[in-house]
Amino acid sequence: MLPTQLNTNEVKNAAGTEVEFVRLGPIEGRPLSVEFSKSGELPAYPIRLFASHEFIGEGRSRRRRTVTGVNYTVSGAHLVDATIATIQKSYTVTDTPIGNLASMAAPQDAMAFLISMLASRGVDATIKYDGTGCFAEVHLGGNL
């Protein structure tokens, strides 16, 4: 279970600095979800973290689709037109065949592959929060 506050290095910004978040509760209309707001955020520019589950199928075909993400509202110096607030959205989705798994080894490997693709580069084992990981550059720069 996730804590009520994310304040011990669970979330970091691009500089690797801790950013604190407070649990709001489930997302309206989605009982299998949770949402967090950034501590001290400006009401007009919310920053939200969230996670939600959806179950699909039955028996051996049963799957759990989990989405985690960030909705980050920005304005001002971050934008070309500072008069329009804009939301940056970043998501991770896992689709786990829970009805036909004897262990979580394959999902754990898949998650490790994803995290390392986004947050590391080559022989450097350092986690990169600044978007310079190998596949993070694909998302930020649009290159392949």
C-alpha positions as CSV (number, residue, x, y, z in Angstrom):
1,M,0.0,0.0,0.0
2,L,1.2,3.5,-0.8
3,P,1.9,5.9,2.1
4,T,-0.3,9.0,2.7
5,Q,2.8,11.2,2.0
6,L,5.6,10.8,-0.5
7,N,8.3,12.7,1.4
8,T,11.3,10.4,1.7
9,N,12.9,10.5,-1.8
10,E,10.1,8.5,-3.4
11,V,9.7,11.3,-6.0
12,K,12.5,13.4,-7.4
13,N,12.7,16.2,-10.0
14,A,15.1,16.4,-13.0
15,A,17.9,17.7,-10.7
16,G,17.5,14.7,-8.4
17,T,16.0,16.7,-5.6
18,E,13.2,15.2,-3.5
19,V,9.7,16.6,-4.2
20,E,6.9,16.0,-1.6
21,F,3.4,14.9,-2.4
22,V,0.3,14.3,-0.3
23,R,-2.3,11.6,-0.9
24,L,-5.7,12.9,-2.0
25,G,-7.5,9.6,-2.2
26,P,-9.1,7.7,-5.1
27,I,-9.7,9.4,-8.4
28,E,-13.4,10.2,-8.8
29,G,-15.2,7.3,-10.4
30,R,-12.2,5.0,-10.2
31,P,-12.3,3.0,-6.9
32,L,-9.0,1.1,-7.7
33,S,-7.0,4.3,-7.9
34,V,-5.0,6.8,-5.9
35,E,-4.0,10.4,-6.5
36,F,-1.4,12.6,-4.9
37,S,-0.9,16.4,-5.1
38,K,2.4,18.2,-4.9
39,S,2.9,19.8,-1.5
40,G,2.5,23.6,-1.7
41,E,1.4,23.6,-5.3
42,L,-0.5,26.6,-6.7
43,P,-4.2,25.7,-7.1
44,A,-4.2,27.0,-10.7
45,Y,-1.3,24.8,-11.6
46,P,-1.9,21.4,-10.1
47,I,0.8,18.6,-10.3
48,R,-0.7,15.2,-9.8
49,L,0.7,11.7,-9.4
50,F,-1.7,8.8,-9.8
51,A,-1.9,5.0,-10.0
52,S,-4.9,2.9,-11.0
53,H,-5.8,-0.7,-11.7
54,E,-8.2,-2.3,-14.1
55,F,-8.9,-6.1,-14.2
56,I,-9.8,-7.7,-17.6
57,G,-10.8,-11.3,-18.3
58,E,-11.4,-14.3,-16.1
59,G,-9.4,-17.5,-15.1
60,R,-6.1,-18.0,-16.9
61,S,-7.0,-15.1,-19.2
62,R,-7.2,-12.6,-16.3
63,R,-5.0,-9.6,-16.7
64,R,-4.3,-6.5,-14.5
65,R,-3.7,-3.3,-16.3
66,T,-1.9,-0.8,-14.1
67,V,-1.3,2.8,-15.1
68,T,0.9,5.2,-13.1
69,G,1.5,8.7,-14.3
70,V,2.1,12.4,-13.8
71,N,-0.1,15.4,-14.9
72,Y,2.1,18.5,-14.5
73,T,0.4,21.9,-15.2
74,V,2.8,24.6,-16.2
75,S,2.7,28.3,-17.3
76,G,4.9,31.3,-17.7
77,A,8.5,30.9,-18.5
78,H,8.0,27.2,-19.3
79,L,5.9,28.0,-22.4
80,V,6.0,29.9,-25.7
81,D,2.7,31.5,-24.9
82,A,2.7,32.2,-21.1
83,T,-1.0,33.1,-21.1
84,I,-2.1,29.5,-21.7
85,A,-1.6,26.9,-19.0
86,T,-0.5,23.5,-20.4
87,I,-0.4,20.0,-19.0
88,Q,2.6,17.7,-19.5
89,K,1.5,14.1,-19.2
90,S,3.8,11.1,-18.6
91,Y,2.5,7.6,-18.1
92,T,3.7,4.0,-17.5
93,V,1.4,1.1,-18.3
94,T,1.8,-2.5,-17.3
95,D,-0.4,-5.3,-18.6
96,T,0.2,-8.3,-16.4
97,P,-1.3,-11.8,-17.2
98,I,-2.1,-12.5,-13.5
99,G,-4.3,-15.4,-14.3
100,N,-1.5,-17.4,-15.9
101,L,1.6,-16.5,-13.8
102,A,3.2,-18.8,-11.3
103,S,5.6,-16.0,-10.1
104,M,6.2,-12.3,-10.6
105,A,9.7,-13.0,-12.2
106,A,8.7,-12.0,-15.8
107,P,6.8,-8.8,-14.7
108,Q,9.8,-7.9,-12.4
109,D,12.2,-8.3,-15.3
110,A,10.0,-6.3,-17.7
111,M,9.8,-3.5,-15.1
112,A,13.5,-3.5,-14.6
113,F,14.1,-3.4,-18.4
114,L,11.7,-0.4,-18.6
115,I,13.2,1.5,-15.7
116,S,16.8,0.9,-16.9
117,M,15.9,1.9,-20.5
118,L,14.5,5.2,-19.3
119,A,16.9,6.1,-16.5
120,S,20.4,4.8,-17.5
121,R,22.8,4.9,-20.4
122,G,25.3,2.2,-21.5
123,V,27.8,1.1,-18.9
124,D,26.9,4.0,-16.5
125,A,24.9,2.4,-13.7
126,T,23.8,5.8,-12.3
127,I,20.1,6.5,-12.4
128,K,19.5,9.7,-14.4
129,Y,16.6,11.9,-13.4
130,D,17.3,14.6,-15.9
131,G,15.9,12.8,-19.0
132,T,19.3,11.8,-20.4
133,G,18.7,8.1,-20.1
134,C,18.9,6.2,-23.4
135,F,15.1,5.8,-24.0
136,A,14.2,9.0,-22.0
137,E,15.8,10.9,-24.9
138,V,13.4,9.2,-27.2
139,H,10.4,10.6,-25.3
140,L,11.9,14.1,-24.7
141,G,13.6,14.6,-28.1
142,G,11.3,12.7,-30.4
143,N,14.3,10.9,-31.9
144,L,14.8,7.1,-32.5
